[in-house]
Amino acid sequence: MPQETSAAATATRVPAAQLQDFIARTLAAVGMPEADARVVGGIMAEADARGADAHGIFRLPPYIKRIRAGGMNMRPDIRVVKERAGSALLDGDNGIGHLIMKKAADLAVQKARNTGVAWVGARMSNHAGPAGIYARMPLEHGMVGIYMAVGSANHMPPWGGTEMLLSTNPIAIAVPGHTRPPIVLDMATTNAAYGKVKAKAQRGEMMPEGWMVGRDGKPLLDPKRSNEGFLLPIGGAKGYGLAMMFGLLAGTLNGAAFGKDVVDFNQDYASTTNTGHTVIALDVEAFMPLREFEEQVDDIWAQMKSSPMLPGWDEIRLPGEQSHRTYEERMANGVPIHAELRAALDALAQSVNVAPLGA
């Protein structure tokens, strides 16, 4: 069983199905079609079930704030604007990112059945939650999934600079196994995603050293002062380079915002964000029989897990293994909702005139 944070360990447990229901009812109350609201609710609840606490129901209050400010289209015309056999570009018509990227992943899978590999980009989108959710979607079809995005606010300068021109620009890669869980890398190009900073601030917790520094270059530990500093890239200049390249591929290539054009959706709720994403589906059968590949992935899993460990280590984990354990545990016992988040959700329910979570 994965370790929970101290806040989550003392939180109320709520079934993921109740999270989906509450999210769907809330979105429908502010104008989203019920079928779309159920899809978005399911994706957001899955994010919570997999341990991406800063990207699930935690995001619902700011989404509603953006919707009420007119910053998001509740009935978007999500359409293909450019297309070839193995690629497509979607215009999301300023809809919520979850719907747009679900359509992008479905289209990539459909195309990859014929072309082996398919690349689908999206523009005019919004925040879509955790990267790993969309990389996982092709897994159900015997495919490898890859996802990249431009983060929804700039929190990092170029290496050696001080102007915020880059975001967390995440990447996720999901590879299927046979008897083992899939191997899923889901990472920001910064040491911590900004959503984790926001979650720490809501719970009144301090950040660990290494997440952020102030403009004086010294560690910044108080998440409520995050506007006084910036996030640090993984691996120094290498993380900066990754953020740059993912931004070019998921943003610039799609005609979406990147660099100075990125709108800070944490501060500006009315402006169109034009968020860019990319999802890639790779059909394993285009390279080798799926079963053979999955069994080889299982063998690699076993090799990594059986490696002798350094002193002080009690386990070697593969990418996505902790998320898989968290998912199994939370689907059985419920998702922890801490008191501060529960209060925010109760206030939200009252403001849109829906029954509170779990009612």
C-alpha positions as CSV (number, residue, x, y, z in Angstrom):
1,M,0.0,0.0,0.0
2,P,1.4,3.4,-0.9
3,Q,2.1,5.9,1.8
4,E,-0.4,8.8,2.1
5,T,0.6,12.3,3.1
6,S,-0.2,13.2,6.7
7,A,-3.1,15.4,5.5
8,A,-4.5,12.6,3.4
9,A,-4.1,10.0,6.1
10,T,-6.5,11.9,8.3
11,A,-8.9,12.8,5.6
12,T,-12.4,11.5,4.9
13,R,-12.5,8.7,2.3
14,V,-14.9,9.1,-0.6
15,P,-15.6,6.5,-3.3
16,A,-14.3,7.5,-6.8
17,A,-17.8,7.0,-8.2
18,Q,-19.1,9.7,-5.8
19,L,-16.4,12.1,-7.0
20,Q,-17.4,11.5,-10.6
21,D,-21.0,12.1,-9.7
22,F,-20.4,15.3,-7.9
23,I,-18.1,16.7,-10.6
24,A,-20.6,15.8,-13.3
25,R,-23.5,17.4,-11.4
26,T,-21.5,20.5,-10.7
27,L,-20.4,21.0,-14.3
28,A,-23.9,20.3,-15.6
29,A,-25.2,22.9,-13.2
30,V,-23.1,25.6,-14.9
31,G,-24.1,24.6,-18.5
32,M,-22.0,21.6,-19.6
33,P,-24.1,18.9,-21.4
34,E,-24.7,16.0,-19.0
35,A,-22.9,13.4,-21.3
36,D,-19.8,15.6,-21.5
37,A,-19.9,16.3,-17.7
38,R,-19.9,12.5,-17.0
39,V,-16.8,12.1,-19.3
40,V,-15.0,14.9,-17.6
41,G,-16.1,13.7,-14.1
42,G,-14.8,10.2,-14.9
43,I,-11.4,11.5,-16.0
44,M,-11.0,13.8,-13.0
45,A,-12.1,11.1,-10.6
46,E,-9.5,8.7,-12.1
47,A,-6.8,11.3,-11.6
48,D,-7.7,11.3,-7.9
49,A,-7.8,7.5,-7.7
50,R,-4.4,7.3,-9.2
51,G,-2.9,9.7,-6.7
52,A,-2.7,12.8,-8.9
53,D,-4.5,14.8,-6.1
54,A,-3.5,18.2,-7.5
55,H,-5.2,17.4,-10.8
56,G,-8.5,15.8,-9.8
57,I,-11.5,17.3,-7.9
58,F,-9.1,19.8,-6.4
59,R,-9.3,21.6,-9.7
60,L,-13.1,21.8,-9.8
61,P,-13.5,25.2,-8.0
62,P,-11.1,27.0,-10.3
63,Y,-12.7,25.4,-13.4
64,I,-16.1,26.6,-12.3
65,K,-14.6,30.1,-11.6
66,R,-13.3,30.1,-15.2
67,I,-16.6,28.9,-16.6
68,R,-18.5,31.7,-14.8
69,A,-16.0,34.3,-16.0
70,G,-16.7,33.3,-19.6
71,G,-13.2,31.9,-20.1
72,M,-14.3,28.4,-21.2
73,N,-16.8,27.2,-23.8
74,M,-19.3,24.7,-22.4
75,R,-20.6,23.5,-25.8
76,P,-17.4,23.5,-28.0
77,D,-17.3,22.3,-31.6
78,I,-14.2,20.1,-31.3
79,R,-13.2,19.5,-34.9
80,V,-10.3,18.3,-37.1
81,V,-8.7,21.2,-39.0
82,K,-5.8,19.4,-40.6
83,E,-5.5,15.7,-41.3
84,R,-3.3,13.1,-43.0
85,A,-3.3,9.3,-42.7
86,G,-1.1,9.3,-39.6
87,S,-1.7,12.7,-38.1
88,A,-4.4,15.3,-37.3
89,L,-4.8,18.7,-35.7
90,L,-7.8,19.4,-33.5
91,D,-9.3,22.8,-32.7
92,G,-10.9,22.5,-29.3
93,D,-13.0,25.7,-29.6
94,N,-12.0,26.7,-26.1
95,G,-13.6,23.6,-24.5
96,I,-12.4,21.9,-21.3
97,G,-9.2,20.1,-22.0
98,H,-10.4,16.7,-20.8
99,L,-13.0,16.4,-23.6
100,I,-10.6,17.6,-26.2
101,M,-7.8,15.2,-25.3
102,K,-10.1,12.3,-24.9
103,K,-11.2,12.9,-28.5
104,A,-7.5,13.4,-29.6
105,A,-6.5,10.0,-27.9
106,D,-9.4,8.2,-29.5
107,L,-8.5,9.6,-32.9
108,A,-4.8,8.7,-32.5
109,V,-5.8,5.1,-31.7
110,Q,-8.1,4.9,-34.7
111,K,-5.4,6.2,-37.0
112,A,-2.6,4.0,-35.5
113,R,-4.6,0.9,-36.4
114,N,-3.9,1.7,-40.1
115,T,-0.6,3.6,-40.0
116,G,1.2,2.0,-37.0
117,V,1.9,5.3,-35.4
118,A,-0.4,8.3,-35.2
119,W,0.3,11.9,-33.9
120,V,-2.6,14.1,-33.0
121,G,-2.1,17.7,-31.8
122,A,-4.7,20.1,-30.3
123,R,-5.0,23.8,-30.0
124,M,-7.6,26.1,-28.4
125,S,-7.8,23.8,-25.4
126,N,-7.7,24.3,-21.6
127,H,-6.1,22.5,-18.6
128,A,-6.7,18.8,-19.0
129,G,-5.5,17.2,-15.7
130,P,-2.6,14.7,-15.4
131,A,-0.5,13.7,-18.4
132,G,-0.6,10.0,-17.5
133,I,-4.3,9.8,-18.0
134,Y,-4.0,10.4,-21.8
135,A,-0.9,8.3,-22.3
136,R,-2.8,5.4,-20.7
137,M,-5.7,5.6,-23.1
138,P,-4.0,3.7,-26.0
139,L,-3.0,0.9,-23.6
140,E,-6.5,-0.5,-23.8
141,H,-6.0,-1.0,-27.5
142,G,-2.6,-2.8,-27.3
143,M,-0.7,0.4,-28.0
144,V,2.0,2.6,-26.4
145,G,0.8,6.1,-25.5
146,I,2.8,9.3,-25.4
147,Y,1.4,12.7,-24.3
148,M,3.0,16.2,-24.1
149,A,1.5,19.5,-23.2
150,V,2.2,23.2,-22.6
151,G,1.4,23.9,-18.9
152,S,-1.4,26.3,-18.2
153,A,0.8,29.0,-16.6
154,N,4.5,30.0,-16.8
155,H,6.4,29.3,-13.6
156,M,9.9,28.8,-14.8
157,P,12.5,31.1,-16.6
158,P,14.9,29.9,-19.2
159,W,18.1,28.5,-17.6
160,G,20.0,31.4,-16.2
161,G,17.2,33.9,-16.7
162,T,14.5,35.4,-14.4
163,E,11.5,36.1,-16.8
164,M,8.8,33.4,-16.6
165,L,8.7,32.1,-20.1
166,L,8.2,28.4,-19.5
167,S,5.8,26.1,-17.7
168,T,6.0,22.6,-16.2
169,N,5.4,21.2,-19.8
170,P,4.8,17.6,-18.8
171,I,5.4,14.3,-20.7
172,A,3.9,10.9,-20.1
173,I,4.8,7.6,-21.7
174,A,2.7,4.4,-21.1
175,V,4.0,0.9,-22.1
176,P,1.8,-2.2,-21.7
177,G,2.8,-5.3,-19.7
178,H,1.2,-8.7,-19.8
179,T,0.9,-9.9,-16.2
180,R,2.5,-6.8,-14.7
181,P,1.0,-3.3,-14.6
182,P,1.9,-1.0,-17.4
183,I,5.1,1.0,-17.0
184,V,4.0,4.6,-17.0
185,L,6.3,7.6,-16.8
186,D,4.3,10.8,-15.9
187,M,6.5,13.8,-15.1
188,A,6.7,17.5,-15.2
189,T,9.9,19.1,-16.5
190,T,10.1,20.9,-13.1
191,N,11.0,19.3,-9.8
192,A,7.4,19.7,-8.8
193,A,4.2,20.4,-10.8
194,Y,2.6,23.8,-9.8
195,G,-0.6,22.0,-8.8
196,K,1.4,20.4,-5.9
197,V,2.4,23.9,-4.8
198,K,-1.3,25.0,-4.8
199,A,-2.3,21.8,-2.9
200,K,0.3,22.6,-0.2
201,A,-0.9,26.1,0.1
202,Q,-4.5,24.9,0.6
203,R,-3.5,22.5,3.3
204,G,-1.2,25.0,5.0
205,E,1.9,22.9,4.5
206,M,5.4,24.0,3.6
207,M,7.2,22.9,0.4
208,P,10.4,20.8,0.5
209,E,13.6,22.5,-0.5
210,G,14.3,22.1,-4.2
211,W,10.8,22.8,-5.5
212,M,11.1,26.6,-5.8
213,V,13.6,29.4,-5.4
214,G,13.1,33.1,-4.9
215,R,14.4,35.7,-7.3
216,D,17.4,36.0,-5.0
217,G,18.2,32.4,-5.8
218,K,17.5,31.2,-2.2
219,P,15.1,28.3,-1.5
220,L,11.4,29.3,-1.3
221,L,9.5,27.1,1.1
222,D,6.2,28.9,1.7
223,P,3.7,28.0,-1.1
224,K,1.6,31.0,-0.3
225,R,4.6,33.1,-1.5
226,S,5.0,31.2,-4.7
227,N,4.5,34.4,-6.8
228,E,7.8,35.6,-5.3
229,G,9.8,32.9,-7.1
230,F,9.8,30.2,-9.7
231,L,9.9,26.5,-10.1
232,L,13.2,24.7,-10.7
233,P,13.7,22.4,-13.7
234,I,14.6,18.8,-13.3
235,G,18.3,18.2,-13.9
236,G,19.1,21.9,-14.3
237,A,19.7,22.9,-17.9
238,K,18.5,19.5,-19.2
239,G,15.0,20.1,-17.7
240,Y,14.9,23.6,-19.2
241,G,15.8,22.0,-22.6
242,L,13.0,19.4,-22.3
243,A,10.5,22.1,-21.3
244,M,11.5,24.1,-24.4
245,M,11.2,21.2,-26.8
246,F,7.9,19.9,-25.4
247,G,6.5,23.4,-25.7
248,L,7.5,23.7,-29.3
249,L,5.9,20.3,-30.1
250,A,2.7,20.7,-28.1
251,G,2.3,24.4,-28.4
252,T,4.0,26.1,-31.4
253,L,3.5,23.2,-33.8
254,N,-0.2,23.2,-33.1
255,G,-0.7,26.9,-33.3
256,A,-1.2,27.0,-29.5
257,A,0.3,29.4,-26.9
258,F,3.9,29.1,-25.8
259,G,6.3,31.5,-24.2
260,K,4.9,35.0,-23.6
261,D,1.6,34.0,-25.1
262,V,0.7,31.6,-22.3
263,V,-2.2,32.8,-20.1
264,D,-1.9,32.2,-16.4
265,F,-5.1,30.4,-15.7
266,N,-4.4,30.6,-12.0
267,Q,-4.8,34.4,-12.2
268,D,-6.7,35.2,-15.3
269,Y,-10.1,33.4,-15.5
270,A,-11.6,35.2,-18.4
271,S,-9.0,35.2,-21.2
272,T,-8.8,32.3,-23.7
273,T,-5.8,30.2,-22.8
274,N,-5.3,28.4,-26.2
275,T,-3.6,25.5,-24.5
276,G,-1.7,23.0,-26.7
277,H,-1.4,19.3,-26.3
278,T,-0.1,16.3,-28.3
279,V,-1.0,12.6,-28.0
280,I,0.8,9.8,-29.9
281,A,-0.4,6.2,-30.3
282,L,2.0,3.5,-31.3
283,D,0.5,0.1,-32.3
284,V,2.8,-2.5,-31.0
285,E,1.6,-5.0,-33.7
286,A,3.3,-2.8,-36.2
287,F,6.7,-3.9,-34.8
288,M,6.1,-7.3,-33.1
289,P,3.3,-9.5,-31.8
290,L,1.7,-7.7,-28.8
291,R,1.9,-10.7,-26.5
292,E,5.6,-11.1,-27.2
293,F,6.3,-7.5,-26.5
294,E,4.2,-7.5,-23.3
295,E,6.0,-10.6,-22.0
296,Q,9.4,-8.9,-22.7
297,V,8.2,-5.8,-20.8
298,D,7.3,-8.2,-17.9
299,D,10.8,-9.6,-18.1
300,I,12.4,-6.1,-17.9
301,W,10.1,-5.4,-15.0
302,A,11.5,-8.5,-13.2
303,Q,15.1,-7.5,-13.9
304,M,14.7,-4.1,-12.5
305,K,12.8,-5.3,-9.4
306,S,15.5,-7.9,-8.6
307,S,18.4,-5.5,-8.8
308,P,20.5,-5.5,-5.6
309,M,19.7,-2.4,-3.6
310,L,21.9,0.3,-2.1
311,P,22.0,0.6,1.7
312,G,18.9,2.3,3.1
313,W,16.6,1.2,0.2
314,D,13.8,-1.3,0.8
315,E,12.3,-1.4,-2.8
316,I,13.0,-0.6,-6.4
317,R,10.0,0.9,-8.1
318,L,9.2,1.2,-11.7
319,P,7.6,4.3,-13.3
320,G,3.9,4.1,-12.6
321,E,4.1,1.4,-10.0
322,Q,3.2,3.6,-7.0
323,S,0.3,5.1,-9.0
324,H,-1.0,1.6,-9.8
325,R,-0.9,0.6,-6.1
326,T,-2.6,3.9,-5.1
327,Y,-5.3,3.2,-7.7
328,E,-6.0,-0.3,-6.3
329,E,-6.0,0.9,-2.7
330,R,-8.2,4.0,-3.4
331,M,-10.7,2.1,-5.6
332,A,-11.1,-0.3,-2.7
333,N,-11.1,2.2,0.2
334,G,-12.0,5.5,-1.3
335,V,-10.1,8.7,-2.2
336,P,-8.9,10.8,0.8
337,I,-10.5,14.3,0.8
338,H,-8.8,16.5,3.4
339,A,-10.9,19.0,5.4
340,E,-9.8,22.1,3.6
341,L,-10.7,20.7,0.2
342,R,-14.0,19.4,1.6
343,A,-14.9,22.9,2.8
344,A,-14.1,24.4,-0.6
345,L,-16.2,21.7,-2.3
346,D,-19.1,22.3,0.1
347,A,-19.0,26.0,-0.6
348,L,-18.9,25.3,-4.4
349,A,-21.9,23.0,-4.2
350,Q,-23.9,25.7,-2.4
351,S,-22.9,28.3,-4.9
352,V,-24.2,26.3,-7.9
353,N,-27.2,24.9,-6.0
354,V,-26.3,21.2,-6.1
355,A,-26.2,18.6,-3.4
356,P,-22.8,18.4,-1.7
357,L,-20.2,15.6,-2.2
358,G,-21.5,12.3,-0.9
359,A,-25.1,13.5,-0.4
